[in-house]
Amino acid sequence: MSTCKLCIELESHASVKVWNQPLFESPNFVALPSLGALVEGWLLLVPKRHFLSFGAIPSSMHAEINEFKGFLCSMLGQCFGTVASFEHGPSMASRTVGCGVDHAHLHLVPFQFDLAVEVSPFLLKSVTWKSAGIEGCKDAYSRGEDYLYLEQPIGLGRIATHDEFGSQLFRKAIATRLGMHDQYNWHEYQHLPTVMATIEKVRTWSLTAASDSRSGVAA
């Protein structure tokens, strides 16, 4: 039996934790509201099966990732504005870069600023970015390298690898940009009102989309 807390929550199908109740799902993935969301609209794209990172997910599932991610980003764009995605990708369990969650999760977050620029002060000068997609994450994982992955705009990915990444680097960058410097740590600042606002708006969108579909209104 898996000891992964997120796996246990997903397998229960009746989590009492609202942030672990899927808002959408595809055959192999779910979209969850993110605990510790610094802005409304922050979702996590999560595999139903246990994988350490998106780099560990088989290539056969990449098309589904991209299709589901495209749907979620379209929805978030309608509700909250332009979306970026990122991952703190560990090469093994309990790595600092993994932020304390050893289950793959891709962040989908609406904001307007350039995250690569904002995260730069939190990176060692030796860290460099190169163009890459999910396959690039798979390559880094297969080499045993921790990585940071960023898509901004969606579909235009880049990756950086290093063995000394700190924890929650993208979250630190976003919090600093928003003037919430000490509130980046999701363990300490859960930002539940923001999480609940995301859930309410996404569910309202879902109800409206379903009603429009029954009425024959084009999306």
C-alpha positions as CSV (number, residue, x, y, z in Angstrom):
1,M,0.0,0.0,0.0
2,S,1.3,3.5,-0.9
3,T,2.5,5.7,1.9
4,C,2.1,8.8,-0.2
5,K,-0.4,11.0,1.5
6,L,-1.7,12.4,-1.8
7,C,-2.2,8.9,-3.2
8,I,-4.2,7.9,-0.1
9,E,-6.4,11.0,-0.5
10,L,-7.0,10.4,-4.2
11,E,-7.7,6.7,-3.6
12,S,-10.3,7.4,-0.9
13,H,-12.6,9.1,-3.4
14,A,-14.1,11.0,-0.4
15,S,-11.4,13.2,1.0
16,V,-12.6,15.5,3.7
17,K,-9.9,18.0,2.6
18,V,-11.6,20.2,0.0
19,W,-8.2,21.0,-1.7
20,N,-7.7,17.3,-2.5
21,Q,-11.1,16.9,-4.1
22,P,-10.7,17.0,-7.9
23,L,-12.4,19.8,-9.9
24,F,-11.8,18.0,-13.2
25,E,-10.3,14.8,-14.3
26,S,-9.1,12.9,-17.4
27,P,-8.4,9.1,-17.5
28,N,-5.1,9.4,-15.8
29,F,-5.0,12.9,-14.2
30,V,-6.9,15.2,-11.9
31,A,-7.0,18.9,-11.4
32,L,-6.9,20.0,-7.7
33,P,-7.1,23.4,-6.1
34,S,-3.7,24.2,-4.6
35,L,-3.3,24.6,-0.9
36,G,-1.3,27.7,-0.2
37,A,-2.5,29.5,-3.4
38,L,-1.1,33.0,-3.5
39,V,-3.6,34.0,-6.2
40,E,-7.0,32.9,-7.2
41,G,-7.1,30.3,-10.0
42,W,-4.0,28.3,-8.8
43,L,-4.5,24.6,-9.7
44,L,-2.4,21.5,-9.7
45,L,-2.4,18.9,-12.5
46,V,-1.8,15.6,-10.7
47,P,-1.4,12.0,-12.0
48,K,-3.8,9.5,-10.3
49,R,-1.1,7.0,-10.2
50,H,2.0,7.6,-8.1
51,F,4.9,9.2,-9.9
52,L,7.6,11.3,-8.2
53,S,7.6,14.0,-10.9
54,F,6.4,14.7,-14.4
55,G,9.8,13.6,-15.5
56,A,9.0,10.1,-14.2
57,I,5.7,9.8,-16.2
58,P,5.9,7.5,-19.3
59,S,6.0,9.2,-22.7
60,S,2.8,7.3,-23.6
61,M,0.9,9.7,-21.2
62,H,2.4,12.9,-22.5
63,A,-0.4,13.5,-25.1
64,E,-3.0,13.2,-22.4
65,I,-1.0,15.7,-20.2
66,N,-0.9,18.2,-23.0
67,E,-4.6,17.8,-23.9
68,F,-5.8,18.1,-20.2
69,K,-3.4,21.0,-19.5
70,G,-4.8,22.8,-22.6
71,F,-8.4,22.4,-21.4
72,L,-7.5,23.6,-17.9
73,C,-5.5,26.6,-19.1
74,S,-8.4,27.6,-21.4
75,M,-10.8,27.4,-18.5
76,L,-8.5,29.3,-16.2
77,G,-7.9,31.9,-18.9
78,Q,-11.7,32.6,-19.1
79,C,-12.0,32.8,-15.4
80,F,-8.8,34.4,-14.2
81,G,-6.5,35.5,-17.1
82,T,-3.3,34.3,-18.7
83,V,-1.8,31.2,-17.2
84,A,1.7,29.9,-16.8
85,S,2.7,26.4,-15.6
86,F,5.7,25.2,-13.6
87,E,7.1,22.3,-11.7
88,H,9.8,21.8,-9.0
89,G,11.0,18.4,-10.3
90,P,12.9,16.1,-7.8
91,S,15.1,13.3,-9.1
92,M,14.4,11.2,-6.0
93,A,12.2,11.3,-2.9
94,S,12.8,13.8,-0.1
95,R,14.8,16.2,-2.2
96,T,14.6,19.9,-1.1
97,V,13.4,21.0,-4.5
98,G,10.3,18.8,-4.1
99,C,8.8,21.2,-1.6
100,G,7.7,18.3,0.7
101,V,5.3,16.6,-1.8
102,D,6.8,13.5,-3.3
103,H,4.0,13.1,-5.9
104,A,4.1,14.7,-9.3
105,H,2.2,18.0,-9.5
106,L,2.3,20.6,-12.2
107,H,1.3,24.1,-11.1
108,L,-1.1,26.1,-13.3
109,V,-1.2,29.7,-12.2
110,P,-2.7,32.9,-13.6
111,F,-0.4,35.9,-13.5
112,Q,1.0,38.5,-15.9
113,F,4.7,38.9,-14.9
114,D,7.7,37.1,-16.3
115,L,8.4,34.3,-13.8
116,A,11.8,33.4,-15.2
117,V,12.9,37.0,-14.4
118,E,11.3,36.9,-10.9
119,V,12.9,33.6,-9.9
120,S,16.3,34.6,-11.1
121,P,17.4,36.2,-7.7
122,F,16.6,32.9,-6.0
123,L,18.9,30.8,-8.3
124,L,22.6,30.2,-8.2
125,K,24.4,32.1,-11.0
126,S,25.5,28.8,-12.5
127,V,21.9,27.8,-13.2
128,T,20.9,28.3,-16.9
129,W,17.7,27.7,-18.8
130,K,17.2,25.8,-22.1
131,S,14.2,25.2,-24.2
132,A,12.4,21.9,-23.4
133,G,9.0,20.3,-23.1
134,I,7.9,17.4,-20.9
135,E,10.3,15.1,-22.7
136,G,13.1,17.3,-21.4
137,C,11.8,16.7,-17.9
138,K,11.9,13.0,-18.6
139,D,15.5,13.2,-19.8
140,A,16.6,15.1,-16.7
141,Y,14.8,12.6,-14.4
142,S,16.5,9.7,-16.3
143,R,19.9,11.3,-15.6
144,G,19.1,11.7,-11.9
145,E,19.0,15.5,-12.1
146,D,16.7,17.8,-10.1
147,Y,15.0,20.3,-12.4
148,L,12.8,23.4,-12.6
149,Y,10.4,23.4,-15.4
150,L,8.5,26.5,-16.7
151,E,6.0,27.1,-19.5
152,Q,5.3,30.8,-20.1
153,P,3.4,31.1,-22.3
154,I,1.8,27.7,-22.2
155,G,3.4,25.5,-24.9
156,L,6.8,27.3,-24.7
157,G,8.8,25.3,-22.1
158,R,12.2,25.7,-20.6
159,I,14.1,23.7,-18.1
160,A,17.0,24.2,-15.6
161,T,18.9,21.5,-13.8
162,H,21.0,21.6,-10.7
163,D,21.8,19.5,-7.6
164,E,21.4,22.4,-5.1
165,F,18.0,23.9,-5.8
166,G,16.3,25.3,-2.7
167,S,12.7,24.7,-1.7
168,Q,9.6,26.3,-3.2
169,L,11.7,28.6,-5.5
170,F,8.9,29.6,-7.9
171,R,6.6,30.1,-4.9
172,K,9.1,32.4,-3.3
173,A,9.4,34.4,-6.6
174,I,5.7,34.8,-6.9
175,A,5.2,35.8,-3.3
176,T,8.0,38.4,-3.6
177,R,6.5,39.8,-6.8
178,L,3.1,40.1,-5.1
179,G,4.6,41.8,-1.9
180,M,3.8,38.7,0.2
181,H,7.5,37.9,0.8
182,D,7.2,35.7,3.9
183,Q,4.0,33.9,2.9
184,Y,5.4,31.6,0.2
185,N,5.5,28.5,2.4
186,W,2.3,26.5,1.8
187,H,3.0,24.5,5.0
188,E,2.7,27.7,7.1
189,Y,0.3,29.8,5.0
190,Q,-2.5,27.8,3.5
191,H,-4.4,30.9,2.1
192,L,-7.7,29.0,2.5
193,P,-10.0,32.0,1.5
194,T,-8.1,32.2,-1.8
195,V,-8.4,28.4,-2.3
196,M,-12.1,28.5,-1.6
197,A,-12.6,31.5,-4.0
198,T,-10.9,29.4,-6.7
199,I,-13.1,26.4,-6.1
200,E,-16.3,28.5,-6.2
201,K,-15.4,30.3,-9.4
202,V,-14.3,27.1,-11.2
203,R,-17.4,25.3,-10.1
204,T,-19.5,28.2,-11.3
205,W,-17.8,28.1,-14.7
206,S,-18.4,24.3,-14.9
207,L,-22.1,24.8,-14.2
208,T,-22.4,27.5,-16.8
209,A,-20.5,25.5,-19.4
210,A,-22.7,22.5,-18.8
211,S,-25.8,24.6,-19.1
212,D,-24.6,26.2,-22.3
213,S,-23.8,22.8,-23.7
214,R,-27.3,21.5,-23.0
215,S,-28.7,24.7,-24.5
216,G,-26.5,24.3,-27.6
217,V,-24.6,27.5,-26.9
218,A,-21.1,27.4,-28.5
219,A,-18.2,27.7,-26.0
